[in-house]
């Protein structure tokens, strides 16, 4: 079922025009302003993989920057399937890796337990707060290392799936999911 949903949502995303991605991404960023999450210090965000038509997180980056927050981004290690996290500063060099993922070249490393709010990419999510990603488990391994108090926020172009996903004990639920239309609270 998860593989089928992955395929469906990749197709749905591929059908969005550049203008729709822009408008929906802006709407999602604006919706996040309604959340009670802005009193914290360390915010982890993903940088969009353009070729996969992911949500453009640039608008959210502007909000975080405008609120003078510590912004943390990741670098993926495809051998260990782990991520390392770095503070985004004016001097952070960003380069696309071989999979087209924009990543910091180097910088000040931040430990996962220091993160307060984590924005999470996904393909689909259900009404109980479970998500489906690309299937490599990067975020599940990453979230395991974060503080249980860290606020986990999924970002999605589409609304929740009606049917709940089959889950595993290692799956970590979202606290919120923000779409262009609404905020889901779990």
C-alpha positions in Angstrom: 0.0 0.0 0.0 2.8 2.5 0.9 4.6 1.9 -2.4 1.3 2.5 -4.3 0.7 5.7 -2.3 4.3 6.8 -3.0 3.8 6.4 -6.7 0.4 8.1 -6.7 1.7 11.2 -4.8 4.8 11.5 -6.9 2.5 11.5 -10.0 0.1 14.1 -8.4 3.1 16.3 -7.6 4.5 15.9 -11.1 1.3 17.3 -12.5 1.6 20.5 -10.6 2.7 23.5 -12.6 5.6 25.8 -11.5 3.0 28.4 -10.7 0.9 26.0 -8.5 4.0 24.9 -6.6 4.9 28.6 -6.0 1.4 29.5 -4.8 0.9 26.4 -2.7 4.3 26.7 -1.1 3.6 30.4 -0.2 0.2 29.4 1.2 1.9 26.7 3.4 4.5 29.1 4.7 1.8 31.7 5.5 -0.3 28.9 7.3 2.7 28.1 9.5 2.4 31.6 11.0 -0.9 30.4 12.7 1.1 27.8 14.7 2.2 28.5 18.2 5.8 27.6 17.5 7.6 30.9 17.1 9.1 31.2 20.7 11.8 28.5 20.1 15.4 28.9 19.0 16.5 26.0 16.7 14.4 25.2 13.6 15.3 22.4 11.2 14.2 22.7 7.6 14.7 20.8 4.4 15.9 22.4 1.3 13.7 21.6 -1.7 14.6 19.1 -4.3 13.4 21.0 -7.3 13.4 18.1 -9.8 11.0 16.2 -7.4 8.7 19.2 -7.3 8.9 19.4 -3.5 7.4 22.3 -1.6 9.5 25.3 -2.0 10.8 26.0 1.5 12.3 29.4 0.5 9.3 31.3 1.9 9.6 29.5 5.2 13.3 30.2 5.3 12.5 34.0 4.9 10.0 33.8 7.8 12.6 32.0 10.0 15.3 34.5 9.0 13.0 37.4 9.6 12.2 36.1 13.1 16.0 35.8 13.7 15.9 32.0 14.3 18.7 29.5 14.2 18.1 27.6 11.0 19.5 24.1 10.7 19.8 22.1 7.4 21.0 18.6 6.7 23.5 16.7 4.7 22.6 13.1 3.8 24.9 10.1 3.9 23.6 7.5 1.5 26.0 4.8 2.9 24.7 5.0 6.5 21.3 6.5 5.6 21.9 9.0 8.3 21.8 12.8 8.2 24.2 15.4 9.7 22.8 18.8 10.6 24.4 22.2 10.2 23.6 25.7 11.1 22.7 27.8 8.1 24.7 31.0 8.1 25.4 33.7 5.6 28.7 31.9 4.8 27.2 28.4 4.4 28.0 27.1 0.9 25.1 25.0 -0.5 25.8 22.5 -3.3 23.5 19.9 -4.9 24.6 16.3 -4.2 24.5 13.6 -6.9 20.7 13.1 -6.2 19.9 16.7 -6.7 19.5 17.4 -2.9 20.8 20.9 -1.9 23.1 20.4 1.1 25.6 22.4 3.1 29.2 21.7 2.1 30.3 22.1 5.7 29.7 24.3 8.7 28.8 24.3 12.4 27.4 20.9 13.3 24.2 20.9 15.4 23.2 17.8 17.4 19.6 16.6 16.7 18.6 16.8 20.5 19.2 20.6 20.3 16.4 21.1 17.7 13.1 22.6 18.9 11.0 22.5 15.7 11.4 20.3 12.7 9.8 20.8 9.3 9.5 17.4 7.5 9.1 16.6 3.8 6.6 13.9 2.9 4.7 12.4 0.0 1.5 11.6 1.9 0.1 11.5 5.5 -3.0 10.2 7.3 -5.4 11.7 9.8 -3.4 10.1 12.8 -0.2 11.9 11.9 1.7 9.2 10.2 3.6 10.0 7.0 5.0 8.4 4.0 8.3 9.6 2.7 10.6 8.3 0.0 11.1 5.1 1.8 14.8 5.3 2.8 14.1 6.0 6.5 16.4 9.1 6.8 13.8 11.0 8.8 12.8 8.1 11.0 16.4 7.6 12.0 16.9 11.4 12.5 13.7 11.9 14.5 14.7 9.0 16.8 17.7 11.1 17.9 15.7 14.3 18.5 14.2 15.3 21.9 10.7 13.9 22.4 9.6 17.5 23.0 10.7 18.6 19.5 7.7 19.7 17.5 7.4 17.7 14.2 5.6 19.5 11.4 4.9 17.9 8.0 4.5 20.0 5.0 2.2 18.8 2.2 0.6 20.1 -1.0 -2.3 17.7 -0.5 -4.8 16.9 2.2 -4.7 13.8 4.5 -5.4 10.3 3.3 -8.8 9.0 4.5 -7.4 5.6 5.4 -4.8 5.3 8.2 -1.5 3.8 7.2 -0.1 0.5 8.5 2.6 1.6 11.0 5.6 0.2 12.7 7.0 0.8 16.2 9.8 2.8 14.7 7.4 5.2 12.9 7.4 8.6 14.6 4.2 10.6 14.3 3.9 14.2 13.3 2.5 16.8 15.7 1.1 18.9 12.9 0.8 18.8 9.1 0.4 22.0 7.2 -1.2 22.1 3.7 -2.2 25.2 1.6 -5.7 24.8 3.0 -5.4 23.8 6.6 -3.4 22.8 9.7 -3.9 19.2 10.9 -3.2 18.7 14.7 -2.4 15.2 15.9 
